[in-house]
Amino acid sequence: MFPVEFVTSAASAPASEVISQTVEAIFEIVVASRDVLVKKDTFKELASYLERIVPILRELNKNTVVHSESLNNVLEILNREIRDAKKMTLECSKRNKMYLLMNCRTIVRRLQGTMREISRALGLLPLTSLDLSSGIVEEISKVRDNMLGAEFRAAIAEEEILDKIESGIQERNVDRSYANDLLVLIAKAVGISTDRSALKKELEEFRSEIENARLRKDQAEAIQMEQIIALLERADAASSPEEKEMKYFTKRRSLGSQPLEPLQSFHCPITGDVMVDPVETSSGQTFERTAIEKWLADGNRWCPLTRTSLDTSILRPNKTLRQSIEEWKDRNTMIMIASMKSNLKSEDEEEVLHCLKELLDLCKQRDLHQEWVILEDYIPILLQLLGVKKPEIRNQALVNLLILVKDNNDAKERTAKADNGIELIVRSLGRRVEERKLAVALLLELSKYNLIRDKIGKVQGCILLLVTMSNSDDNQAARDAQELLENLSFSDQNVIQMAKANYFKHLLQRLSTGPEDVKVVMASNLADMELTDHNKESLLERGVLGPLLDLVSHGDIPIKMAAVRALRNLSSLPKNGLQMIRAGAERPLLDLLFDHNSSLSSLREHSAATIMHLARSMVFQEPSQTPTSFLESDEDIFKLFYLMKLLGPDVQQSIVLTFHSLCQSPSAIKIKTKLIENSAVQVLIQLCEHENLNLRSNAVKLLSCLIEGGNEATSIVEHVGQKFIETIVRIIKSSKDDAEIASAMGVISNLPEIPQITQWFVDAGALPVIVSFLQNGKKNGPHENQLIENAVGAIYRFAVPSNLEWQKSAAEAGIIPVLVQLLESGSSSTKRRAALSLSRFSESSPRLSRSLPTRKALWCFSPPPETGCPVHGGICGIVLSFCLVEADAVRPLVRMLGEPDPEACEASLDALVTLIEGERLQNGSKVLTDADAIPPIIKFLVQPSPRLQEKALLALERMFRLLEFKQKFGGSAQMPLVDLTQRGSGSMKSVAARILAHLNVLHDQSSYF
């Protein structure tokens, strides 16, 4: 049942107002549910139920003339529950993912309660007094029954994680492996990377939730969070090796150097041994669990100490004593590990061997002990023991090293840094069978770490020993050796380089002096080899370029073909490409491509592909290098572009890629200008419809590159028609190439804001496609930043304040919350573009904000009136009026004022200033003050960016007209303003002086005006 005091208090607002607010809240929930970070399916199900309520509410809106108290009560209940659901949905899209996972049971319970309340509210509708269609009445019954029967539960994976956390906390599990496994489960459950840096970042954000809980004075939650953090901080990702080392030695130095004897209370009165699992009986005495259980199982029913009767059902874990015992054990073990190092340096071999075995036993007990051994820097000592004479010591050292480096990158890195460490392990490959087996197993584990993998392959004799072992009779050792060889050959090509060294020498000699048929064979072999980057570079250093270019210029067709193919292979390394350009490779390759008498199209294809490689290398020039010139001739640019219209798709694609690379090189401005002059846009627009998807994709990329920046875009408008616009939208919808999608978004973003072009995009359905991409698009791909930046840039054209219809379509599609989110998570360019779009939306807010309803008679018996928007004074909403306050955009925009990029700061300031325009000055200034926006705006007065300075000045000039803000912030602005009156530009001097006049620092008649 609903509380009587709530049901009997009808809302003062008209039913139609309440219904409108409720419908808007539902739409906001539907949009926000797409961005929740946990329980996505549950929120999606909730949103689907709420969407089914919208037609019911709209039907009720037609019947609000029947202003019954019972109807108003139901509407108020629905409004309350849906507002709560909206708040929870927004929270679940903003809070830390781990925090939300830990609270998923609570979230599910709250959602379940919301569903129940809404269902019951629908059951209270006075259907008999409402003129509703039979279809709506039937739908109300169905929705009510469906919502009442819906069951929300935490997922099995979530329950497993929560159970593991509870178990770990209760059992005080501090093992690193337990924490690592738990953290991986959490990462997979909430959809974050298992990369160490990503996990550490997520954990740090989770820690901040503890402080938030304290600020909310939720002490119980704060304690729970601290317990979870204590469990998870044992994971490798929780802290860097340096942080762990500092923490360890801080603790170890505080312990002293002598072990402590156990307290009397640590001993079990029955066994006399130190207890492991102490439990308290009903007599108040504590015993080892196994000992007292055996005592009771033997038929004894009294306490062994007090001889009083026992309640055999009561055995309470003595957690405090257990913790003390564990701390005592850890203290002594830490001291023991620190003191054993000197024993390993003893000349007594038996003592060394005994110490190694004792150390191994400690490492096997707990992985926490392994961590202490690593931090005590035992690895270099163990590695040096591989050089002693006694085989048993070497074997035991290898065993100890293997357990330490297993799944531990910190240990692997210490091994890599130790003097001659890898060499010492490799040396063991050539010794007795058992030692060889241990050494190859250790090297195999080490090879999983890239830094060590490279070092292993460089140790002299290692490869030969491994090849020998891979053919041995010991299956396990042979498998380990073979796997290790595969690891090394995958990442380190030293083996191939050494094996082919003599062959390369022979190849170079025959290319220069051999007969024609041998030259063709040598060049063809060079073309077909799968060469490493090192080999490609080495070949050019050995002088292969000269003979190949000579063959291109003077050989017959077969020799030219083989030589060009070889150059294509070698030029794929950018460093080689630059060297080839400097050696004059451009001219003979262009001549082959331009030769109309050439009978072999494949020769042109390979020439074009090699030229494309050379162009791509231009992008990789180092600023410190002497600039390299490529395709400088206007005639060559014209000829190359002309060929793009005549030849087949393979050559076309290479030429398009050539120009695309040059448009990103130091000669970009010249290339873009020449292409525009040669009507490249018309050709590229045609290629955007080509059936060859690779060619189409590269044409879109080049087109986007040509119009980027806007200057060239105005000159191509005459070539843009509705058909092309539809083609671009179709590419975004259907393409599987992220780079092509990003470039197509760039076309939308960079085309001039001509209303006709924008309307064509609207008619082609571009807006919902772009919004959907930003809401649900691919993440963490190689083109993620470009995709998002261009998509947000594309939204900017639809946010133009002069067309409310476009703005409303974008808002209803849910773009505003997405833009607000991107203020926090996007790149600097994305943040800037998002802020600019929000600024445009905000410009329309004053005319869309609805007036507050007037209060009716008997107002003293009604609840307090609804408060309006703190800026616009009326009823605002994200979809209703694009209000920045309702969208929670103010604080993210204020945080953006601290960005290092002046353009991002300027865009953010532009958006915030819309809140203090005209009559909104007082209210908007108060909102900006509450969001701590004024201090960073004052700081802009000393920024090197004149535009940012000027905009900050104009904003402050408005706000300082108000006494409250003048008194509060005038002092901190005074000195920068005085400086501007002396050193600023003419316009800024007068504005700064005007503000100083507001602050009573200058007279109105000052010469600064």
C-alpha positions, -999 to +999 in steps of 0.1 A: +000+000+000+011+036-007+016+059+023-016+077+032+002+111+036+015+108+001-017+097-016-038+124+000-015+152-012-024+160-048+000+179-069-006+215-074+005+214-110-022+206-136-024+170-147-012+179-182+020+194-168+027+164-147+021+141-177+044+162-199+072+161-173+067+123-168+069+116-206+100+138-209+116+119-180+108+086-197+124+097-229+155+108-210+156+074-193+154+056-226+183+077-239+204+074-207+197+036-205+220+031-235+249+045-216+246+027-183+278+010-173+262-021-155+230-041-159+225-029-194+199-056-202+180-047-170+179-010-178+170-018-214+140-039-201+130-011-178+131+014-206+110-009-228+083-011-201+084+027-196+081+033-234+048+013-233+035+037-207+039+068-229+008+061-251-012+055-219-001+088-205-008+106-237-043+091-237-048+102-201-036+137-211-067+139-234-089+132-203-073+156-179-106+176-180-117+149-155-096+164-127-102+138-101-081+135-070-075+098-075-061+105-111-038+132-098-025+109-070-017+082-096+000+107-118+021+120-089+031+085-080+042+077-115+060+110-118+079+103-085+089+068-094+100+077-130+120+106-117+137+082-092+144+058-121+158+086-142+181+096-113+193+060-109+198+056-146+219+087-148+240+076-118+246+042-134+260+060-165+284+082-146+297+064-115+328+042-114+321+008-130+336-012-101+315+008-076+284+001-096+292-036-098+297-038-060+262-022-057+245-042-084+223-061-059+210-027-045+205-014-080+184-045-089+164-041-058+157-004-065+147-012-101+125-040-089+108-017-064+103+009-091+086-016-113+063-028-085+053+008-075+046+018-111+025-014-116+005-007-085+000+029-095-015+018-128-038-005-108-051+026-090-062+044-122-100+053-120-107+036-153-145+038-148-145+075-147-121+080-176-131+080-212-104+056-225-105+033-255-108-004-250-073-009-265-057+015-239-076-002-210-063-036-222-028-022-226-028-008-191-038-043-178-010-060-198+017-035-188+007-037-152+008-075-152+041-076-171+058-052-148+044-069-117+057-102-130+091-089-141+120-104-121+153-085-120+183-103-106+221-099-105+238-119-132+255-152-123+289-136-130+281-107-108+269-129-080+301-150-083+322-119-080+303-106-050+305-140-033+343-141-039+347-106-025+327-115+006+346-148+010+380-130+006+371-104+032+358-129+057+388-152+052+413-123+051+427-136+018+457-115+009+471-137-019+482-118-050+468-145-073+434-144-056+433-106-061+446-108-096+420-134-106+392-114-089+403-082-107+402-100-141+367-113-133+356-077-124+372-062-155+354-087-178+321-082-160+321-044-163+338-043-198+371-027-191+406-036-203+427-060-183+457-039-191+475-029-160+473+009-165+435+006-172+429-015-141+449+009-119+430+039-132+397+021-125+409+012-090+419+048-082+384+060-093+369+033-071+390+046-042+375+080-047+341+065-041+351+059-005+356+097-001+323+103-018+306+080+007+321+098+036+309+131+022+274+116+020+280+106+056+274+070+046+299+054+070+287+018+065+292+021+028+326+037+033+337+008+056+325-018+030+344+000+002+376+001+023+373-037+029+370-043-008+399-020-016+420-038+009+413-071-008+419-058-044+450-038-036+469-070-034+466-073-072+495-064-094+476-036-111+468-018-079+502-003-076+534+000-095+565-021-085+580+011-071+550+018-050+549-018-037+586-016-029+583+016-009+553+003+010+571-030+017+604-015+030+585+011+051+568-018+069+598-041+071+621-014+086+596-008+113+597-045+124+633-047+137+656-076+129+647-103+154+618-127+152+593-126+181+582-156+202+544-163+199+522-150+227+508-176+251+473-168+238+484-180+203+488-216+215+460-240+215+454-253+251+448-288+237+476-293+212+501-267+225+507-255+189+502-221+175+466-220+162+456-216+125+419-214+128+410-203+164+374-207+175+357-197+207+334-221+226+304-213+248+326-213+278+345-183+264+378-203+258+395-204+225+409-236+208+422-247+174+391-257+154+403-292+145+414-299+181+381-289+198+361-306+171+380-339+178+375-333+215+337-331+210+337-359+185+352-382+212+321-377+233+334-349+256+307-324+265+327-301+288+354-275+283+389-289+285+400-259+306+371-249+328+354-283+329+321-265+325+293-279+302+296-269+265+270-260+239+284-282+211+266-261+185+285-230+192+320-226+178+326-189+169+356-179+148+379-157+169+387-133+141+407-108+162+430-135+175+434-151+141+444-117+127+469-112+154+484-146+148+486-139+110+503-106+116+528-123+140+536-149+113+539-123+086+562-103+107+585-132+115+584-145+079+593-110+066+623-108+089+633-144+081+633-137+043+653-105+048+680-123+069+684-153+045+703-135+018+736-137+036+733-175+038+731-177+000+765-160-002+781-185+022+810-207+010+794-237+026+776-253-003+753-274+019+742-243+038+734-226+005+715-256-008+695-258+025+687-221+023+675-224-013+651-252-003+638-233+027+633-203+005+614-224-020+591-238+008+583-202+018+575-193-018+552-223-022+532-214+010+519-181-003+525-159-033+527-130-009+560-146+003+571-147-034+565-109-036+586-103-005+614-124-019+613-104-052+613-071-033+642-082-012+661-084-045+669-121-044+667-125-082+702-112-090+716-135-062+698-166-076+711-158-111+747-155-098+743-190-082+739-204-118+776-198-121+787-221-092+802-255-097+777-276-077+749-288-101+724-293-073+727-256-063+723-245-099+692-267-103+677-254-071+683-218-081+666-224-114+636-239-096+634-209-073+637-185-102+609-203-121+584-200-093+593-163-088+589-152-125+558-173-132+531-148-142+550-119-127+562-092-150+580-074-122+602-105-116+608-109-153+619-073-156+643-077-127+657-108-144+662-088-176+681-060-157+704-083-137+740-084-149+745-113-173+713-129-160+700-141-193+735-153-204+738-173-172+705-190-178+714-197-215+746-213-203+726-239-184+711-251-217+744-267-224+747-286-192+732-318-177+698-330-187+679-319-156+695-285-157+688-281-194+651-289-188+648-263-160+667-237-179+645-240-211+613-239-189+626-208-173+635-191-206+601-201-220+584-183-191+607-153-195+600-151-233+565-141-225+579-107-217+589-087-248+620-070-233+635-104-223+624-121-256+646-098-275+676-104-252+673-142-253+677-143-291+709-122-290+728-144-266+755-162-286+749-199-290+713-198-276+696-206-309+719-235-317+714-250-282+676-246-285+675-262-320+695-292-305+671-295-276+640-294-299+652-327-314+659-344-280+641-375-267+627-357-237+593-347-250+586-319-225+620-303-229+617-306-267+582-290-267+595-262-245+625-256-267+603-256-299+578-232-283+606-209-272+621-209-307+587-199-321+584-171-296+619-158-305+614-161-343+581-143-340+595-112-322+632-113-329+646-119-364+682-123-354+681-159-364+669-151-399+694-122-402+724-145-393+711-173-415+707-151-446+738-128-441+760-147-466+731-151-490+725-113-491+762-108-498+759-132-527+727-116-539+742-081-541+772-093-560+751-111-586+727-081-590+756-059-600+778-083-621+757-113-631+742-120-666+707-107-674+688-139-665+706-141-632+698-105-624+661-113-630+663-142-606+681-123-580+657-093-582+627-116-582+640-134-551+645-101-534+609-091-543+594-123-530+613-125-496+594-118-464+620-095-451+622-080-416+625-042-413+661-047-402+669-067-433+653-041-456+673-014-440+705-035-440+701-042-478+699-005-486+730+001-464+748-026-483+742-008-516+713-027-533+695+004-543+720+015-570+719-018-590+680-019-588+675+016-600+700+009-628+679-021-639+647+000-638+663+026-661+682+004-686+668-031-684+643-048-706+607-055-695+614-087-674+643-070-656+623-038-650+595-058-636+617-078-612+636-046-601+604-026-595+589-054-575+620-056-554+619-018-549+582-021-539+592-047-512+621-026-498+602+008-500+575-004-476+599+006-448+595+044-445+631+050-437+640+032-469+614+052-488+631+085-478+665+071-488+651+061-522+637+096-528+670+111-520+687+086-544+664+097-572+641+067-574+611+090-581+620+098-617+625+064-633+593+051-615+572+081-627+586+076-662+575+039-662+540+050-650+537+077-676+550+056-704+519+052-727+538+026-748+542+002-719+524-031-727+523-045-692+496-031-669+512-050-640+544-030-644+524+002-640+506-013-609+539-021-592+554+013-602+523+031-588+524+010-556+561+018-551+554+056-556+527+053-530+552+038-506+576+067-513+548+092-507+539+075-474+575+078-462+572+116-465+548+116-435+575+100-413+602+127-418+618+138-386+617+176-380+655+175-374+661+160-409+668+180-441+635+183-458+630+158-486+613+169-519+589+146-537+565+152-565+574+189-566+567+194-604+533+208-613+535+188-645+541+155-626+511+162-602+489+169-632+500+138-651+496+116-620+462+129-613+452+125-650+462+089-649+438+084-620+409+089-644+422+066-671+437+035-655+422+005-636+412+004-599+446-010-586+466+019-601+438+044-592+440+032-556+477+037-554+475+072-568+447+082-544+468+068-515+498+087-529+480+120-528+464+112-494+498+107-479+512+139-495+482+158-480+496+148-446+532+156-454+551+189-452+541+197-488+503+193-479+492+229-487+507+228-522+493+194-530+458+203-518+459+235-539+470+217-570+444+190-566+416+215-562+428+234-593+428+201-613+391+194-604+401+165-581+369+169-562+347+160-591+367+128-598+367+118-561+330+124-558+325+099-587+349+074-570+329+076-538+303+055-557+328+030-571+320-007-567+356-014-556+352-008-518+390-002-512+391+024-539+359+040-527+372+041-491+405+058-501+386+083-523+364+093-493+396+097-471+413+119-497+381+140-502+378+145-465+414+155-463+410+180-491+381+199-475+395+198-440+399+232-424+371+248-444+392+270-468+390+246-497+355+235-488+339+267-501+353+261-536+338+226-540+302+235-531+292+237-568+301+200-572+281+188-542+246+176-550+219+157-532+230+124-547+265+128-533+251+136-498+230+104-499+261+085-509+281+098-479+253+089-455+249+054-471+287+048-466+284+057-429+255+032-425+270+003-445+308+006-443+329-019-423+360+003-425+363+026-394+387+049-412+362+054-441+334+061-417+355+086-399+364+103-432+327+104-443+319+120-409+347+145-417+330+154-450+297+161-432+316+181-406+337+202-430+313+210-458+301+246-456+270+253-434+247+260-463+211+253-453+204+234-485+233+210-479+223+205-442+187+198-453+199+172-477+218+155-449+186+156-428+165+142-456+191+114-461+187+104-425+222+115-414+213+128-380+200+096-363+229+077-378+255+100-364+238+101-330+234+064-329+271+060-337+281+083-309+259+064-285+267+029-296+298+032-319+330+011-318+354+020-290+391+015-286+397+010-323+427+026-341+406+053-355+385+060-324+395+096-318+391+106-355+357+089-356+344+106-325+359+140-333+344+140-368+310+127-356+308+155-330+319+180-356+291+167-379+266+173-351+276+209-349+259+217-383+226+204-370+228+225-338+225+258-356+201+280-335+184+294-366+167+260-372+148+248-342+135+218-361+171+204-366+180+211-330+149+193-317+155+163-339+190+161-325+179+165-289+151+139-292+177+115-306+196+119-273+226+138-285+229+163-256+237+138-228+263+123-252+279+157-258+281+163-221+297+129-216+323+138-243+332+169-224+348+146-198+361+117-219+369+130-254+401+142-269+408+179-268+393+184-302+363+163-293+357+184-262+360+216-281+335+205-307+311+192-281+312+225-262+306+245-294+275+223-302+262+227-266+267+264-269+245+265-300+218+244-282+220+267-252+214+298-273+179+285-280+171+276-243+155+310-232+128+308-258+120+272-252+118+273-214+082+270-203+067+294-178+059+280-143+022+273-138+002+298-117-010+285-084-048+280-080-072+287-051-067+271-017-030+272-023-023+270+014-034+233+013-012+224-016+024+213-016+051+240-022+052+252-058+077+236-082+109+256-085+120+267-119+153+264-137+179+284-117+190+302-149+159+305-171+133+306-143+108+284-161+104+246-166+134+233-185+145+200-197+172+184-218+149+176-247+123+204-239+147+234-239+183+220-243+191+235-209+227+231-199+218+231-162+193+202-167+219+184-188+244+186-159+268+203-184+279+233-163+305+216-142+321+196-170+323+228-190+339+245-160+364+217-158+372+222-195+383+257-186+414+241-172+423+223-205+458+231-219+443+237-253+432+274-256+407+266-283+390+240-260+389+266-232+374+292-256+347+268-267+338+260-231+337+297-223+314+303-252+289+278-239+290+291-203+285+327-214+252+318-230+239+314-193+246+351-186+231+367-217+206+396-212+182+391-184+198+359-173+229+378-160+220+375-123+208+339-122+235+327-146+263+344-127+250+327-095+251+293-113+286+299-126+298+310-092+284+278-076+303+258-102+336+276-094+338+290-130+349+326-121+385+319-109+395+301-142+379+328-162+400+354-143+431+334-151+424+337-188+432+374-184+469+364-184+466+338-211+488+343-242+457+338-264+442+372-273+409+357-283+405+339-249+416+371-231+390+392-249+362+367-243+371+364-206+371+402-204+337+405-219+322+378-196+337+395-165+326+429-176+290+417-175+292+399-142+311+427-125+281+450-131+265+430-102+276+441-067+277+406-052+302+393-078+322+424-079+328+422-042+335+385-042+359+383-072+370+419-079+401+417-058+416+387-076+409+402-110+423+437-103+460+431-110+455+413-144+430+440-154+455+467-146+481+449-166+458+447-196+451+484-194+488+489-199+498+461-223+466+449-239+453+457-274+432+488-280+398+472-276+409+451-245+424+482-228+390+499-229+371+469-217+396+463-189+394+499-179+356+497-179+357+468-155+382+486-132+357+515-132+330+490-120+355+480-093+361+517-084+398+514-093+395+539-122+373+569-127+348+569-155+367+598-171+401+580-172+422+583-203+422+545-206+386+547-220 
